[in-house]
Amino acid sequence: MKTQIITGFWTAKNFVERLNATLTELEADGHEIIEVQYTDSFFCYSALILYK
């Protein structure tokens, strides 16, 4: 299994766009998404993507 970490600052919109683009790219490359863990704090958003 592999991991990918996505981080965004200030706006959730840009973070969501990056997250969706990454998920689309992983699926297009034939990877299976196992889990996405999301967290946010003061103006910082992050997601950990677990895939194989």
mmCIF entry with sequence, helices, sheets and N, C-alpha, C, O atoms, coordinates in Angstrom:
data_MODEL
# 
_entry.id   MODEL 
# 
_entity.id                         1 
_entity.type                       polymer 
_entity.pdbx_number_of_molecules   1 
# 
_entity_poly.entity_id                      1 
_entity_poly.type                           'polypeptide(L)' 
_entity_poly.nstd_linkage                   no 
_entity_poly.nstd_monomer                   no 
_entity_poly.pdbx_seq_one_letter_code       MKTQIITGFWTAKNFVERLNATLTELEADGHEIIEVQYTDSFFCYSALILYK 
_entity_poly.pdbx_seq_one_letter_code_can   MKTQIITGFWTAKNFVERLNATLTELEADGHEIIEVQYTDSFFCYSALILYK 
_entity_poly.pdbx_strand_id                 A 
# 
loop_
_entity_poly_seq.entity_id 
_entity_poly_seq.num 
_entity_poly_seq.mon_id 
_entity_poly_seq.hetero 
1 1  MET n 
1 2  LYS n 
1 3  THR n 
1 4  GLN n 
1 5  ILE n 
1 6  ILE n 
1 7  THR n 
1 8  GLY n 
1 9  PHE n 
1 10 TRP n 
1 11 THR n 
1 12 ALA n 
1 13 LYS n 
1 14 ASN n 
1 15 PHE n 
1 16 VAL n 
1 17 GLU n 
1 18 ARG n 
1 19 LEU n 
1 20 ASN n 
1 21 ALA n 
1 22 THR n 
1 23 LEU n 
1 24 THR n 
1 25 GLU n 
1 26 LEU n 
1 27 GLU n 
1 28 ALA n 
1 29 ASP n 
1 30 GLY n 
1 31 HIS n 
1 32 GLU n 
1 33 ILE n 
1 34 ILE n 
1 35 GLU n 
1 36 VAL n 
1 37 GLN n 
1 38 TYR n 
1 39 THR n 
1 40 ASP n 
1 41 SER n 
1 42 PHE n 
1 43 PHE n 
1 44 CYS n 
1 45 TYR n 
1 46 SER n 
1 47 ALA n 
1 48 LEU n 
1 49 ILE n 
1 50 LEU n 
1 51 TYR n 
1 52 LYS n 
# 
_struct_asym.id          A 
_struct_asym.entity_id   1 
# 
_struct_conf.conf_type_id            HELX_P 
_struct_conf.id                      HELX_P1 
_struct_conf.pdbx_PDB_helix_id       AA1 
_struct_conf.beg_label_comp_id       ALA 
_struct_conf.beg_label_asym_id       A 
_struct_conf.beg_label_seq_id        12 
_struct_conf.pdbx_beg_PDB_ins_code   ? 
_struct_conf.end_label_comp_id       ALA 
_struct_conf.end_label_asym_id       A 
_struct_conf.end_label_seq_id        28 
_struct_conf.pdbx_end_PDB_ins_code   ? 
_struct_conf.beg_auth_comp_id        ALA 
_struct_conf.beg_auth_asym_id        A 
_struct_conf.beg_auth_seq_id         12 
_struct_conf.end_auth_comp_id        ALA 
_struct_conf.end_auth_asym_id        A 
_struct_conf.end_auth_seq_id         28 
_struct_conf.pdbx_PDB_helix_class    1 
_struct_conf.details                 ? 
_struct_conf.pdbx_PDB_helix_length   17 
# 
_struct_conf_type.id          HELX_P 
_struct_conf_type.criteria    ? 
_struct_conf_type.reference   ? 
# 
_struct_sheet.id               AA1 
_struct_sheet.type             ? 
_struct_sheet.number_strands   3 
_struct_sheet.details          ? 
# 
loop_
_struct_sheet_order.sheet_id 
_struct_sheet_order.range_id_1 
_struct_sheet_order.range_id_2 
_struct_sheet_order.offset 
_struct_sheet_order.sense 
AA1 1 2 ? anti-parallel 
AA1 2 3 ? anti-parallel 
# 
loop_
_struct_sheet_range.sheet_id 
_struct_sheet_range.id 
_struct_sheet_range.beg_label_comp_id 
_struct_sheet_range.beg_label_asym_id 
_struct_sheet_range.beg_label_seq_id 
_struct_sheet_range.pdbx_beg_PDB_ins_code 
_struct_sheet_range.end_label_comp_id 
_struct_sheet_range.end_label_asym_id 
_struct_sheet_range.end_label_seq_id 
_struct_sheet_range.pdbx_end_PDB_ins_code 
_struct_sheet_range.beg_auth_comp_id 
_struct_sheet_range.beg_auth_asym_id 
_struct_sheet_range.beg_auth_seq_id 
_struct_sheet_range.end_auth_comp_id 
_struct_sheet_range.end_auth_asym_id 
_struct_sheet_range.end_auth_seq_id 
AA1 1 LYS A 2  ? PHE A 9  ? LYS A 2  PHE A 9  
AA1 2 CYS A 44 ? TYR A 51 ? CYS A 44 TYR A 51 
AA1 3 ILE A 33 ? SER A 41 ? ILE A 33 SER A 41 
# 
loop_
_atom_site.group_PDB 
_atom_site.id 
_atom_site.type_symbol 
_atom_site.label_atom_id 
_atom_site.label_alt_id 
_atom_site.label_comp_id 
_atom_site.label_asym_id 
_atom_site.label_entity_id 
_atom_site.label_seq_id 
_atom_site.pdbx_PDB_ins_code 
_atom_site.Cartn_x 
_atom_site.Cartn_y 
_atom_site.Cartn_z 
_atom_site.occupancy 
_atom_site.B_iso_or_equiv 
_atom_site.pdbx_formal_charge 
_atom_site.auth_seq_id 
_atom_site.auth_comp_id 
_atom_site.auth_asym_id 
_atom_site.auth_atom_id 
_atom_site.pdbx_PDB_model_num 
ATOM 1   N N  . MET A 1 1  ? 0.839   -1.178 0.000   1.00 0.00 ? 1  MET A N  1 
ATOM 2   C CA . MET A 1 1  ? 0.000   0.000  0.000   1.00 0.00 ? 1  MET A CA 1 
ATOM 3   C C  . MET A 1 1  ? 0.882   1.238  0.000   1.00 0.00 ? 1  MET A C  1 
ATOM 4   O O  . MET A 1 1  ? 2.008   1.224  0.498   1.00 0.00 ? 1  MET A O  1 
ATOM 5   N N  . LYS A 1 2  ? 0.347   2.300  -0.566  1.00 0.00 ? 2  LYS A N  1 
ATOM 6   C CA . LYS A 1 2  ? 1.079   3.557  -0.664  1.00 0.00 ? 2  LYS A CA 1 
ATOM 7   C C  . LYS A 1 2  ? 0.216   4.681  -0.095  1.00 0.00 ? 2  LYS A C  1 
ATOM 8   O O  . LYS A 1 2  ? -0.997  4.541  0.062   1.00 0.00 ? 2  LYS A O  1 
ATOM 9   N N  . THR A 1 3  ? 0.872   5.791  0.208   1.00 0.00 ? 3  THR A N  1 
ATOM 10  C CA . THR A 1 3  ? 0.145   6.951  0.722   1.00 0.00 ? 3  THR A CA 1 
ATOM 11  C C  . THR A 1 3  ? 0.478   8.187  -0.098  1.00 0.00 ? 3  THR A C  1 
ATOM 12  O O  . THR A 1 3  ? 1.544   8.291  -0.704  1.00 0.00 ? 3  THR A O  1 
ATOM 13  N N  . GLN A 1 4  ? -0.451  9.105  -0.097  1.00 0.00 ? 4  GLN A N  1 
ATOM 14  C CA . GLN A 1 4  ? -0.269  10.414 -0.724  1.00 0.00 ? 4  GLN A CA 1 
ATOM 15  C C  . GLN A 1 4  ? -0.862  11.426 0.243   1.00 0.00 ? 4  GLN A C  1 
ATOM 16  O O  . GLN A 1 4  ? -1.970  11.229 0.742   1.00 0.00 ? 4  GLN A O  1 
ATOM 17  N N  . ILE A 1 5  ? -0.139  12.502 0.510   1.00 0.00 ? 5  ILE A N  1 
ATOM 18  C CA . ILE A 1 5  ? -0.629  13.547 1.406   1.00 0.00 ? 5  ILE A CA 1 
ATOM 19  C C  . ILE A 1 5  ? -0.873  14.812 0.592   1.00 0.00 ? 5  ILE A C  1 
ATOM 20  O O  . ILE A 1 5  ? -0.007  15.259 -0.160  1.00 0.00 ? 5  ILE A O  1 
ATOM 21  N N  . ILE A 1 6  ? -2.050  15.374 0.754   1.00 0.00 ? 6  ILE A N  1 
ATOM 22  C CA . ILE A 1 6  ? -2.429  16.615 0.085   1.00 0.00 ? 6  ILE A CA 1 
ATOM 23  C C  . ILE A 1 6  ? -2.621  17.664 1.176   1.00 0.00 ? 6  ILE A C  1 
ATOM 24  O O  . ILE A 1 6  ? -3.301  17.416 2.172   1.00 0.00 ? 6  ILE A O  1 
ATOM 25  N N  . THR A 1 7  ? -2.023  18.828 0.986   1.00 0.00 ? 7  THR A N  1 
ATOM 26  C CA . THR A 1 7  ? -2.139  19.915 1.961   1.00 0.00 ? 7  THR A CA 1 
ATOM 27  C C  . THR A 1 7  ? -2.563  21.191 1.243   1.00 0.00 ? 7  THR A C  1 
ATOM 28  O O  . THR A 1 7  ? -2.097  21.476 0.140   1.00 0.00 ? 7  THR A O  1 
ATOM 29  N N  . GLY A 1 8  ? -3.439  21.944 1.868   1.00 0.00 ? 8  GLY A N  1 
ATOM 30  C CA . GLY A 1 8  ? -3.874  23.217 1.315   1.00 0.00 ? 8  GLY A CA 1 
ATOM 31  C C  . GLY A 1 8  ? -3.988  24.252 2.419   1.00 0.00 ? 8  GLY A C  1 
ATOM 32  O O  . GLY A 1 8  ? -4.235  23.927 3.580   1.00 0.00 ? 8  GLY A O  1 
ATOM 33  N N  . PHE A 1 9  ? -3.803  25.494 2.032   1.00 0.00 ? 9  PHE A N  1 
ATOM 34  C CA . PHE A 1 9  ? -3.869  26.596 2.989   1.00 0.00 ? 9  PHE A CA 1 
ATOM 35  C C  . PHE A 1 9  ? -4.872  27.635 2.515   1.00 0.00 ? 9  PHE A C  1 
ATOM 36  O O  . PHE A 1 9  ? -5.076  27.797 1.312   1.00 0.00 ? 9  PHE A O  1 
ATOM 37  N N  . TRP A 1 10 ? -5.481  28.320 3.425   1.00 0.00 ? 10 TRP A N  1 
ATOM 38  C CA . TRP A 1 10 ? -6.368  29.459 3.252   1.00 0.00 ? 10 TRP A CA 1 
ATOM 39  C C  . TRP A 1 10 ? -7.756  29.101 2.758   1.00 0.00 ? 10 TRP A C  1 
ATOM 40  O O  . TRP A 1 10 ? -8.726  29.374 3.464   1.00 0.00 ? 10 TRP A O  1 
ATOM 41  N N  . THR A 1 11 ? -7.908  28.494 1.564   1.00 0.00 ? 11 THR A N  1 
ATOM 42  C CA . THR A 1 11 ? -9.262  28.247 1.072   1.00 0.00 ? 11 THR A CA 1 
ATOM 43  C C  . THR A 1 11 ? -9.523  26.759 0.888   1.00 0.00 ? 11 THR A C  1 
ATOM 44  O O  . THR A 1 11 ? -8.667  26.012 0.415   1.00 0.00 ? 11 THR A O  1 
ATOM 45  N N  . ALA A 1 12 ? -10.702 26.356 1.266   1.00 0.00 ? 12 ALA A N  1 
ATOM 46  C CA . ALA A 1 12 ? -11.086 24.955 1.102   1.00 0.00 ? 12 ALA A CA 1 
ATOM 47  C C  . ALA A 1 12 ? -11.310 24.627 -0.367  1.00 0.00 ? 12 ALA A C  1 
ATOM 48  O O  . ALA A 1 12 ? -11.107 23.485 -0.779  1.00 0.00 ? 12 ALA A O  1 
ATOM 49  N N  . LYS A 1 13 ? -11.720 25.599 -1.156  1.00 0.00 ? 13 LYS A N  1 
ATOM 50  C CA . LYS A 1 13 ? -12.009 25.355 -2.572  1.00 0.00 ? 13 LYS A CA 1 
ATOM 51  C C  . LYS A 1 13 ? -10.781 24.821 -3.306  1.00 0.00 ? 13 LYS A C  1 
ATOM 52  O O  . LYS A 1 13 ? -10.873 23.817 -4.012  1.00 0.00 ? 13 LYS A O  1 
ATOM 53  N N  . ASN A 1 14 ? -9.646  25.474 -3.148  1.00 0.00 ? 14 ASN A N  1 
ATOM 54  C CA . ASN A 1 14 ? -8.421  25.014 -3.812  1.00 0.00 ? 14 ASN A CA 1 
ATOM 55  C C  . ASN A 1 14 ? -8.002  23.640 -3.305  1.00 0.00 ? 14 ASN A C  1 
ATOM 56  O O  . ASN A 1 14 ? -7.540  22.801 -4.079  1.00 0.00 ? 14 ASN A O  1 
ATOM 57  N N  . PHE A 1 15 ? -8.160  23.415 -2.024  1.00 0.00 ? 15 PHE A N  1 
ATOM 58  C CA . PHE A 1 15 ? -7.816  22.117 -1.449  1.00 0.00 ? 15 PHE A CA 1 
ATOM 59  C C  . PHE A 1 15 ? -8.687  21.011 -2.047  1.00 0.00 ? 15 PHE A C  1 
ATOM 60  O O  . PHE A 1 15 ? -8.175  19.958 -2.426  1.00 0.00 ? 15 PHE A O  1 
ATOM 61  N N  . VAL A 1 16 ? -9.978  21.241 -2.132  1.00 0.00 ? 16 VAL A N  1 
ATOM 62  C CA . VAL A 1 16 ? -10.898 20.239 -2.676  1.00 0.00 ? 16 VAL A CA 1 
ATOM 63  C C  . VAL A 1 16 ? -10.580 19.964 -4.143  1.00 0.00 ? 16 VAL A C  1 
ATOM 64  O O  . VAL A 1 16 ? -10.628 18.815 -4.581  1.00 0.00 ? 16 VAL A O  1 
ATOM 65  N N  . GLU A 1 17 ? -10.257 20.999 -4.898  1.00 0.00 ? 17 GLU A N  1 
ATOM 66  C CA . GLU A 1 17 ? -9.890  20.808 -6.303  1.00 0.00 ? 17 GLU A CA 1 
ATOM 67  C C  . GLU A 1 17 ? -8.635  19.952 -6.426  1.00 0.00 ? 17 GLU A C  1 
ATOM 68  O O  . GLU A 1 17 ? -8.580  19.056 -7.268  1.00 0.00 ? 17 GLU A O  1 
ATOM 69  N N  . ARG A 1 18 ? -7.632  20.214 -5.600  1.00 0.00 ? 18 ARG A N  1 
ATOM 70  C CA . ARG A 1 18 ? -6.400  19.416 -5.627  1.00 0.00 ? 18 ARG A CA 1 
ATOM 71  C C  . ARG A 1 18 ? -6.663  17.980 -5.197  1.00 0.00 ? 18 ARG A C  1 
ATOM 72  O O  . ARG A 1 18 ? -6.127  17.043 -5.788  1.00 0.00 ? 18 ARG A O  1 
ATOM 73  N N  . LEU A 1 19 ? -7.487  17.809 -4.172  1.00 0.00 ? 19 LEU A N  1 
ATOM 74  C CA . LEU A 1 19 ? -7.814  16.470 -3.692  1.00 0.00 ? 19 LEU A CA 1 
ATOM 75  C C  . LEU A 1 19 ? -8.543  15.672 -4.770  1.00 0.00 ? 19 LEU A C  1 
ATOM 76  O O  . LEU A 1 19 ? -8.189  14.523 -5.034  1.00 0.00 ? 19 LEU A O  1 
ATOM 77  N N  . ASN A 1 20 ? -9.552  16.268 -5.391  1.00 0.00 ? 20 ASN A N  1 
ATOM 78  C CA . ASN A 1 20 ? -10.299 15.581 -6.440  1.00 0.00 ? 20 ASN A CA 1 
ATOM 79  C C  . ASN A 1 20 ? -9.417  15.263 -7.643  1.00 0.00 ? 20 ASN A C  1 
ATOM 80  O O  . ASN A 1 20 ? -9.542  14.187 -8.228  1.00 0.00 ? 20 ASN A O  1 
ATOM 81  N N  . ALA A 1 21 ? -8.535  16.173 -8.018  1.00 0.00 ? 21 ALA A N  1 
ATOM 82  C CA . ALA A 1 21 ? -7.625  15.928 -9.139  1.00 0.00 ? 21 ALA A CA 1 
ATOM 83  C C  . ALA A 1 21 ? -6.688  14.764 -8.829  1.00 0.00 ? 21 ALA A C  1 
ATOM 84  O O  . ALA A 1 21 ? -6.424  13.929 -9.695  1.00 0.00 ? 21 ALA A O  1 
ATOM 85  N N  . THR A 1 22 ? -6.196  14.710 -7.616  1.00 0.00 ? 22 THR A N  1 
ATOM 86  C CA . THR A 1 22 ? -5.301  13.621 -7.216  1.00 0.00 ? 22 THR A CA 1 
ATOM 87  C C  . THR A 1 22 ? -6.031  12.286 -7.215  1.00 0.00 ? 22 THR A C  1 
ATOM 88  O O  . THR A 1 22 ? -5.498  11.288 -7.701  1.00 0.00 ? 22 THR A O  1 
ATOM 89  N N  . LEU A 1 23 ? -7.241  12.257 -6.676  1.00 0.00 ? 23 LEU A N  1 
ATOM 90  C CA . LEU A 1 23 ? -8.026  11.020 -6.664  1.00 0.00 ? 23 LEU A CA 1 
ATOM 91  C C  . LEU A 1 23 ? -8.336  10.554 -8.087  1.00 0.00 ? 23 LEU A C  1 
ATOM 92  O O  . LEU A 1 23 ? -8.250  9.362  -8.382  1.00 0.00 ? 23 LEU A O  1 
ATOM 93  N N  . THR A 1 24 ? -8.692  11.481 -8.960  1.00 0.00 ? 24 THR A N  1 
ATOM 94  C CA . THR A 1 24 ? -8.974  11.147 -10.355 1.00 0.00 ? 24 THR A CA 1 
ATOM 95  C C  . THR A 1 24 ? -7.742  10.582 -11.039 1.00 0.00 ? 24 THR A C  1 
ATOM 96  O O  . THR A 1 24 ? -7.830  9.602  -11.779 1.00 0.00 ? 24 THR A O  1 
ATOM 97  N N  . GLU A 1 25 ? -6.593  11.198 -10.791 1.00 0.00 ? 25 GLU A N  1 
ATOM 98  C CA . GLU A 1 25 ? -5.341  10.734 -11.391 1.00 0.00 ? 25 GLU A CA 1 
ATOM 99  C C  . GLU A 1 25 ? -4.975  9.332  -10.900 1.00 0.00 ? 25 GLU A C  1 
ATOM 100 O O  . GLU A 1 25 ? -4.576  8.481  -11.695 1.00 0.00 ? 25 GLU A O  1 
ATOM 101 N N  . LEU A 1 26 ? -5.107  9.094  -9.613  1.00 0.00 ? 26 LEU A N  1 
ATOM 102 C CA . LEU A 1 26 ? -4.798  7.771  -9.070  1.00 0.00 ? 26 LEU A CA 1 
ATOM 103 C C  . LEU A 1 26 ? -5.713  6.697  -9.662  1.00 0.00 ? 26 LEU A C  1 
ATOM 104 O O  . LEU A 1 26 ? -5.252  5.616  -10.024 1.00 0.00 ? 26 LEU A O  1 
ATOM 105 N N  . GLU A 1 27 ? -7.004  6.997  -9.758  1.00 0.00 ? 27 GLU A N  1 
ATOM 106 C CA . GLU A 1 27 ? -7.943  6.032  -10.321 1.00 0.00 ? 27 GLU A CA 1 
ATOM 107 C C  . GLU A 1 27 ? -7.683  5.802  -11.808 1.00 0.00 ? 27 GLU A C  1 
ATOM 108 O O  . GLU A 1 27 ? -7.807  4.675  -12.289 1.00 0.00 ? 27 GLU A O  1 
ATOM 109 N N  . ALA A 1 28 ? -7.324  6.854  -12.538 1.00 0.00 ? 28 ALA A N  1 
ATOM 110 C CA . ALA A 1 28 ? -7.021  6.717  -13.965 1.00 0.00 ? 28 ALA A CA 1 
ATOM 111 C C  . ALA A 1 28 ? -5.788  5.852  -14.190 1.00 0.00 ? 28 ALA A C  1 
ATOM 112 O O  . ALA A 1 28 ? -5.683  5.169  -15.209 1.00 0.00 ? 28 ALA A O  1 
ATOM 113 N N  . ASP A 1 29 ? -4.862  5.879  -13.249 1.00 0.00 ? 29 ASP A N  1 
ATOM 114 C CA . ASP A 1 29 ? -3.650  5.061  -13.342 1.00 0.00 ? 29 ASP A CA 1 
ATOM 115 C C  . ASP A 1 29 ? -3.882  3.625  -12.870 1.00 0.00 ? 29 ASP A C  1 
ATOM 116 O O  . ASP A 1 29 ? -2.949  2.823  -12.843 1.00 0.00 ? 29 ASP A O  1 
ATOM 117 N N  . GLY A 1 30 ? -5.126  3.298  -12.496 1.00 0.00 ? 30 GLY A N  1 
ATOM 118 C CA . GLY A 1 30 ? -5.466  1.934  -12.118 1.00 0.00 ? 30 GLY A CA 1 
ATOM 119 C C  . GLY A 1 30 ? -5.274  1.603  -10.652 1.00 0.00 ? 30 GLY A C  1 
ATOM 120 O O  . GLY A 1 30 ? -5.320  0.433  -10.272 1.00 0.00 ? 30 GLY A O  1 
ATOM 121 N N  . HIS A 1 31 ? -5.057  2.619  -9.818  1.00 0.00 ? 31 HIS A N  1 
ATOM 122 C CA . HIS A 1 31 ? -4.888  2.378  -8.387  1.00 0.00 ? 31 HIS A CA 1 
ATOM 123 C C  . HIS A 1 31 ? -6.251  2.271  -7.706  1.00 0.00 ? 31 HIS A C  1 
ATOM 124 O O  . HIS A 1 31 ? -7.218  2.914  -8.116  1.00 0.00 ? 31 HIS A O  1 
ATOM 125 N N  . GLU A 1 32 ? -6.309  1.462  -6.679  1.00 0.00 ? 32 GLU A N  1 
ATOM 126 C CA . GLU A 1 32 ? -7.520  1.311  -5.875  1.00 0.00 ? 32 GLU A CA 1 
ATOM 127 C C  . GLU A 1 32 ? -7.390  2.186  -4.632  1.00 0.00 ? 32 GLU A C  1 
ATOM 128 O O  . GLU A 1 32 ? -6.441  2.037  -3.862  1.00 0.00 ? 32 GLU A O  1 
ATOM 129 N N  . ILE A 1 33 ? -8.343  3.099  -4.436  1.00 0.00 ? 33 ILE A N  1 
ATOM 130 C CA . ILE A 1 33 ? -8.351  3.976  -3.268  1.00 0.00 ? 33 ILE A CA 1 
ATOM 131 C C  . ILE A 1 33 ? -8.906  3.175  -2.093  1.00 0.00 ? 33 ILE A C  1 
ATOM 132 O O  . ILE A 1 33 ? -10.033 2.682  -2.149  1.00 0.00 ? 33 ILE A O  1 
ATOM 133 N N  . ILE A 1 34 ? -8.120  3.051  -1.040  1.00 0.00 ? 34 ILE A N  1 
ATOM 134 C CA . ILE A 1 34 ? -8.535  2.297  0.139   1.00 0.00 ? 34 ILE A CA 1 
ATOM 135 C C  . ILE A 1 34 ? -9.235  3.206  1.146   1.00 0.00 ? 34 ILE A C  1 
ATOM 136 O O  . ILE A 1 34 ? -10.298 2.865  1.664   1.00 0.00 ? 34 ILE A O  1 
ATOM 137 N N  . GLU A 1 35 ? -8.634  4.362  1.421   1.00 0.00 ? 35 GLU A N  1 
ATOM 138 C CA . GLU A 1 35 ? -9.175  5.249  2.461   1.00 0.00 ? 35 GLU A CA 1 
ATOM 139 C C  . GLU A 1 35 ? -8.670  6.670  2.238   1.00 0.00 ? 35 GLU A C  1 
ATOM 140 O O  . GLU A 1 35 ? -7.554  6.880  1.762   1.00 0.00 ? 35 GLU A O  1 
ATOM 141 N N  . VAL A 1 36 ? -9.511  7.640  2.591   1.00 0.00 ? 36 VAL A N  1 
ATOM 142 C CA . VAL A 1 36 ? -9.116  9.048  2.586   1.00 0.00 ? 36 VAL A CA 1 
ATOM 143 C C  . VAL A 1 36 ? -9.420  9.593  3.972   1.00 0.00 ? 36 VAL A C  1 
ATOM 144 O O  . VAL A 1 36 ? -10.567 9.576  4.417   1.00 0.00 ? 36 VAL A O  1 
ATOM 145 N N  . GLN A 1 37 ? -8.381  10.080 4.655   1.00 0.00 ? 37 GLN A N  1 
ATOM 146 C CA . GLN A 1 37 ? -8.552  10.697 5.975   1.00 0.00 ? 37 GLN A CA 1 
ATOM 147 C C  . GLN A 1 37 ? -8.354  12.195 5.809   1.00 0.00 ? 37 GLN A C  1 
ATOM 148 O O  . GLN A 1 37 ? -7.373  12.637 5.211   1.00 0.00 ? 37 GLN A O  1 
ATOM 149 N N  . TYR A 1 38 ? -9.283  12.968 6.338   1.00 0.00 ? 38 TYR A N  1 
ATOM 150 C CA . TYR A 1 38 ? -9.289  14.411 6.165   1.00 0.00 ? 38 TYR A CA 1 
ATOM 151 C C  . TYR A 1 38 ? -9.230  15.091 7.526   1.00 0.00 ? 38 TYR A C  1 
ATOM 152 O O  . TYR A 1 38 ? -9.851  14.635 8.486   1.00 0.00 ? 38 TYR A O  1 
ATOM 153 N N  . THR A 1 39 ? -8.482  16.179 7.599   1.00 0.00 ? 39 THR A N  1 
ATOM 154 C CA . THR A 1 39 ? -8.449  16.982 8.825   1.00 0.00 ? 39 THR A CA 1 
ATOM 155 C C  . THR A 1 39 ? -8.296  18.454 8.455   1.00 0.00 ? 39 THR A C  1 
ATOM 156 O O  . THR A 1 39 ? -7.725  18.795 7.419   1.00 0.00 ? 39 THR A O  1 
ATOM 157 N N  . ASP A 1 40 ? -8.815  19.307 9.316   1.00 0.00 ? 40 ASP A N  1 
ATOM 158 C CA . ASP A 1 40 ? -8.625  20.741 9.099   1.00 0.00 ? 40 ASP A CA 1 
ATOM 159 C C  . ASP A 1 40 ? -8.350  21.422 10.428  1.00 0.00 ? 40 ASP A C  1 
ATOM 160 O O  . ASP A 1 40 ? -8.744  20.952 11.496  1.00 0.00 ? 40 ASP A O  1 
ATOM 161 N N  . SER A 1 41 ? -7.672  22.521 10.322  1.00 0.00 ? 41 SER A N  1 
ATOM 162 C CA . SER A 1 41 ? -7.410  23.373 11.478  1.00 0.00 ? 41 SER A CA 1 
ATOM 163 C C  . SER A 1 41 ? -7.436  24.809 10.968  1.00 0.00 ? 41 SER A C  1 
ATOM 164 O O  . SER A 1 41 ? -7.897  25.057 9.854   1.00 0.00 ? 41 SER A O  1 
ATOM 165 N N  . PHE A 1 42 ? -6.973  25.709 11.725  1.00 0.00 ? 42 PHE A N  1 
ATOM 166 C CA . PHE A 1 42 ? -7.027  27.125 11.378  1.00 0.00 ? 42 PHE A CA 1 
ATOM 167 C C  . PHE A 1 42 ? -6.332  27.386 10.038  1.00 0.00 ? 42 PHE A C  1 
ATOM 168 O O  . PHE A 1 42 ? -5.104  27.436 9.978   1.00 0.00 ? 42 PHE A O  1 
ATOM 169 N N  . PHE A 1 43 ? -7.107  27.550 8.974   1.00 0.00 ? 43 PHE A N  1 
ATOM 170 C CA . PHE A 1 43 ? -6.625  27.851 7.619   1.00 0.00 ? 43 PHE A CA 1 
ATOM 171 C C  . PHE A 1 43 ? -5.681  26.804 7.039   1.00 0.00 ? 43 PHE A C  1 
ATOM 172 O O  . PHE A 1 43 ? -4.875  27.127 6.166   1.00 0.00 ? 43 PHE A O  1 
ATOM 173 N N  . CYS A 1 44 ? -5.759  25.587 7.492   1.00 0.00 ? 44 CYS A N  1 
ATOM 174 C CA . CYS A 1 44 ? -4.932  24.513 6.940   1.00 0.00 ? 44 CYS A CA 1 
ATOM 175 C C  . CYS A 1 44 ? -5.796  23.265 6.771   1.00 0.00 ? 44 CYS A C  1 
ATOM 176 O O  . CYS A 1 44 ? -6.490  22.840 7.696   1.00 0.00 ? 44 CYS A O  1 
ATOM 177 N N  . TYR A 1 45 ? -5.739  22.699 5.594   1.00 0.00 ? 45 TYR A N  1 
ATOM 178 C CA . TYR A 1 45 ? -6.495  21.491 5.286   1.00 0.00 ? 45 TYR A CA 1 
ATOM 179 C C  . TYR A 1 45 ? -5.517  20.419 4.840   1.00 0.00 ? 45 TYR A C  1 
ATOM 180 O O  . TYR A 1 45 ? -4.560  20.712 4.123   1.00 0.00 ? 45 TYR A O  1 
ATOM 181 N N  . SER A 1 46 ? -5.745  19.190 5.253   1.00 0.00 ? 46 SER A N  1 
ATOM 182 C CA . SER A 1 46 ? -4.875  18.108 4.801   1.00 0.00 ? 46 SER A CA 1 
ATOM 183 C C  . SER A 1 46 ? -5.670  16.817 4.675   1.00 0.00 ? 46 SER A C  1 
ATOM 184 O O  . SER A 1 46 ? -6.658  16.594 5.374   1.00 0.00 ? 46 SER A O  1 
ATOM 185 N N  . ALA A 1 47 ? -5.202  15.980 3.763   1.00 0.00 ? 47 ALA A N  1 
ATOM 186 C CA . ALA A 1 47 ? -5.825  14.676 3.551   1.00 0.00 ? 47 ALA A CA 1 
ATOM 187 C C  . ALA A 1 47 ? -4.728  13.657 3.314   1.00 0.00 ? 47 ALA A C  1 
ATOM 188 O O  . ALA A 1 47 ? -3.727  13.938 2.654   1.00 0.00 ? 47 ALA A O  1 
ATOM 189 N N  . LEU A 1 48 ? -4.930  12.489 3.855   1.00 0.00 ? 48 LEU A N  1 
ATOM 190 C CA . LEU A 1 48 ? -4.044  11.364 3.630   1.00 0.00 ? 48 LEU A CA 1 
ATOM 191 C C  . LEU A 1 48 ? -4.824  10.355 2.798   1.00 0.00 ? 48 LEU A C  1 
ATOM 192 O O  . LEU A 1 48 ? -5.904  9.912  3.191   1.00 0.00 ? 48 LEU A O  1 
ATOM 193 N N  . ILE A 1 49 ? -4.267  9.996  1.647   1.00 0.00 ? 49 ILE A N  1 
ATOM 194 C CA . ILE A 1 49 ? -4.905  9.036  0.755   1.00 0.00 ? 49 ILE A CA 1 
ATOM 195 C C  . ILE A 1 49 ? -4.123  7.736  0.838   1.00 0.00 ? 49 ILE A C  1 
ATOM 196 O O  . ILE A 1 49 ? -2.913  7.718  0.610   1.00 0.00 ? 49 ILE A O  1 
ATOM 197 N N  . LEU A 1 50 ? -4.802  6.665  1.160   1.00 0.00 ? 50 LEU A N  1 
ATOM 198 C CA . LEU A 1 50 ? -4.195  5.336  1.213   1.00 0.00 ? 50 LEU A CA 1 
ATOM 199 C C  . LEU A 1 50 ? -4.695  4.571  -0.007  1.00 0.00 ? 50 LEU A C  1 
ATOM 200 O O  . LEU A 1 50 ? -5.902  4.449  -0.216  1.00 0.00 ? 50 LEU A O  1 
ATOM 201 N N  . TYR A 1 51 ? -3.764  4.055  -0.812  1.00 0.00 ? 51 TYR A N  1 
ATOM 202 C CA . TYR A 1 51 ? -4.150  3.356  -2.038  1.00 0.00 ? 51 TYR A CA 1 
ATOM 203 C C  . TYR A 1 51 ? -3.200  2.212  -2.326  1.00 0.00 ? 51 TYR A C  1 
ATOM 204 O O  . TYR A 1 51 ? -2.120  2.109  -1.745  1.00 0.00 ? 51 TYR A O  1 
ATOM 205 N N  . LYS A 1 52 ? -3.640  1.339  -3.255  1.00 0.00 ? 52 LYS A N  1 
ATOM 206 C CA . LYS A 1 52 ? -2.744  0.275  -3.709  1.00 0.00 ? 52 LYS A CA 1 
ATOM 207 C C  . LYS A 1 52 ? -2.866  0.112  -5.196  1.00 0.00 ? 52 LYS A C  1 
ATOM 208 O O  . LYS A 1 52 ? -2.193  -0.736 -5.782  1.00 0.00 ? 52 LYS A O  1 
# 
